[in-house]
Amino acid sequence: MAYAGFVAWVSLSPAETFVGLPAMVLRYSKAAHFLLYGVMVSLARWAMAAHWAVRPAFLVVVVGASAYGSLMEVLQGALAQYQ
């Protein structure tokens, strides 16, 4: 849950929040998103491994992370309208 909160903060923060980051990091935002959500899927998969069979857990994790990522995109668009 804490990592999901971190991802939400990173995803929904205004660009001014990241002024101190090197320009190279900011140029590769798609790769950064891929890394953030890849770590989220890995953590969720690891947390669920003890409870479910391998295949259903993987599908639930991937669908859940995709839904969370879609929600972040919708919220980013909604916040962009108010800035």
MOQUI-V731840 format. One record per backbone hydrogen bond with DSSP energy under -0.5 kcal/mol. CO is the residue of the C=O (numbers start at 1). NH is the residue of the N-H. If there is no record, write none. Layout:
# MOQUI-V731840
co:CO nh:NH
co:CO nh:NH
This chain:
# MOQUI-V731840
co:1 nh:5
co:2 nh:6
co:3 nh:7
co:4 nh:8
co:5 nh:9
co:6 nh:10
co:7 nh:11
co:8 nh:12
co:9 nh:13
co:14 nh:17
co:15 nh:18
co:16 nh:19
co:18 nh:21
co:22 nh:25
co:22 nh:26
co:23 nh:27
co:24 nh:28
co:25 nh:28
co:26 nh:29
co:28 nh:32
co:29 nh:33
co:30 nh:34
co:31 nh:35
co:32 nh:36
co:33 nh:37
co:34 nh:38
co:35 nh:39
co:36 nh:40
co:37 nh:41
co:38 nh:42
co:39 nh:43
co:40 nh:44
co:41 nh:45
co:42 nh:46
co:43 nh:47
co:44 nh:48
co:45 nh:49
co:48 nh:51
co:48 nh:52
co:53 nh:57
co:54 nh:58
co:55 nh:59
co:56 nh:60
co:57 nh:61
co:58 nh:62
co:59 nh:63
co:60 nh:64
co:61 nh:65
co:62 nh:66
co:63 nh:67
co:64 nh:68
co:65 nh:69
co:66 nh:70
co:67 nh:71
co:68 nh:72
co:69 nh:73
co:70 nh:74
co:71 nh:75
co:72 nh:76
co:73 nh:77
co:74 nh:78
co:75 nh:79
co:76 nh:80
co:77 nh:81
co:78 nh:82
co:79 nh:82
co:80 nh:83
